Amino acid sequence: MVMYHEIIIFTPIFALLIGFIVFAIFKKRKRSAKSIYKLIDDLEKKYIY
């Protein structure tokens, strides 16, 4: 019976931790519009001209 009690307590904690890690990774990878335009410009110069 003690085992089920620990699972009930720790499952939401682990789910919250995993969700926070995923959110932090996505937030870090977000680019500003200026950097996106620069990236497109660099690719155009490299492959088109």
Backbone bond lengths (Angstrom), bond angles and torsions (degrees), N, CA, C in turn:
res aa  C-N    CA-C-N  psi(-1)  N-CA   C-N-CA  omega(-1)  CA-C   N-CA-C  phi
1 M - - - 1.455 - - 1.529 110.96 -
2 V 1.319 117.87 -33.06 1.461 121.83 179.92 1.534 110.10 -65.19
3 M 1.335 116.67 -36.06 1.460 121.12 -178.62 1.527 111.01 -60.47
4 Y 1.327 118.08 -44.39 1.462 121.30 179.81 1.526 111.14 -64.21
5 H 1.303 117.27 -36.16 1.459 121.59 179.95 1.533 110.39 -64.08
6 E 1.336 117.42 -40.50 1.471 120.84 178.70 1.525 111.21 -67.63
7 I 1.315 117.13 -38.44 1.468 120.09 178.77 1.524 110.06 -63.92
8 I 1.317 117.44 -41.60 1.461 121.45 -179.66 1.529 110.97 -64.10
9 I 1.313 117.85 -35.05 1.466 121.03 -179.22 1.525 111.81 -77.92
10 F 1.336 117.84 -44.20 1.469 120.44 -170.66 1.528 114.43 -85.89
11 T 1.318 119.07 -22.34 1.471 120.10 -179.45 1.527 112.44 -60.64
12 P 1.336 120.94 -49.00 1.469 118.84 178.10 1.522 113.02 -63.86
13 I 1.316 117.73 -32.06 1.469 120.81 179.32 1.529 110.00 -65.17
14 F 1.346 116.77 -45.72 1.464 119.76 178.85 1.524 111.23 -66.22
15 A 1.330 117.80 -39.43 1.461 120.84 179.03 1.533 110.47 -63.18
16 L 1.317 116.93 -41.96 1.458 121.07 178.44 1.526 111.09 -64.64
17 L 1.323 116.84 -41.24 1.463 121.25 179.19 1.525 111.05 -63.19
18 I 1.319 117.13 -45.73 1.469 121.14 179.05 1.527 110.25 -63.42
19 G 1.323 117.28 -42.76 1.456 120.85 178.26 1.520 112.11 -61.77
20 F 1.321 116.81 -40.37 1.466 120.22 179.13 1.523 111.27 -65.82
21 I 1.332 117.34 -40.49 1.464 120.96 178.80 1.525 110.71 -63.61
22 V 1.334 117.40 -44.34 1.470 120.99 179.19 1.530 110.21 -63.23
23 F 1.332 117.19 -43.01 1.470 120.90 179.27 1.530 110.74 -62.23
24 A 1.330 117.54 -40.86 1.464 121.10 -179.91 1.527 111.07 -64.74
25 I 1.327 117.10 -38.98 1.473 120.45 179.42 1.530 110.02 -66.19
26 F 1.344 117.43 -44.86 1.464 119.53 179.82 1.518 111.91 -65.49
27 K 1.322 117.53 -37.27 1.455 120.21 -179.67 1.534 110.72 -67.40
28 K 1.317 117.07 -36.78 1.463 121.19 179.95 1.531 111.05 -68.42
29 R 1.343 117.04 -33.48 1.457 120.31 -176.40 1.515 113.12 -81.73
30 K 1.317 118.13 -7.70 1.461 121.84 -179.25 1.531 109.46 -65.17
31 R 1.315 116.15 132.37 1.468 120.90 -178.73 1.519 110.01 -107.40
32 S 1.302 115.07 150.83 1.467 119.15 175.07 1.526 108.78 -80.86
33 A 1.326 116.09 162.19 1.466 120.94 -179.88 1.528 110.74 -62.23
34 K 1.318 116.95 -37.63 1.467 120.94 -179.16 1.528 111.09 -61.83
35 S 1.320 117.58 -43.70 1.463 120.13 -179.36 1.523 111.07 -68.92
36 I 1.346 117.74 -32.78 1.465 120.63 177.72 1.525 110.25 -66.83
37 Y 1.354 117.22 -43.76 1.459 120.24 178.32 1.525 111.22 -63.27
38 K 1.314 117.59 -38.05 1.463 121.09 178.03 1.525 110.60 -65.20
39 L 1.331 116.49 -41.66 1.456 120.82 178.75 1.524 110.97 -62.59
40 I 1.334 117.78 -43.88 1.464 121.69 178.50 1.523 110.16 -63.81
41 D 1.315 117.26 -42.21 1.466 121.40 179.74 1.524 110.82 -62.58
42 D 1.317 117.13 -44.00 1.467 120.67 179.18 1.527 111.13 -63.33
43 L 1.336 116.79 -40.98 1.464 119.39 178.73 1.525 111.40 -66.04
44 E 1.339 117.73 -39.28 1.459 120.59 177.04 1.525 111.31 -61.15
45 K 1.324 116.24 -44.77 1.475 120.34 179.69 1.526 110.72 -62.61
46 K 1.315 116.51 -38.19 1.459 120.58 -175.56 1.530 111.60 -73.42
47 Y 1.333 118.40 -41.82 1.466 120.54 -170.78 1.522 115.01 -104.42
48 I 1.330 119.06 -23.79 1.462 120.42 -175.19 1.526 111.22 -97.08
49 Y 1.308 117.23 -45.67 1.468 119.89 -175.91 1.505 111.77 -87.76
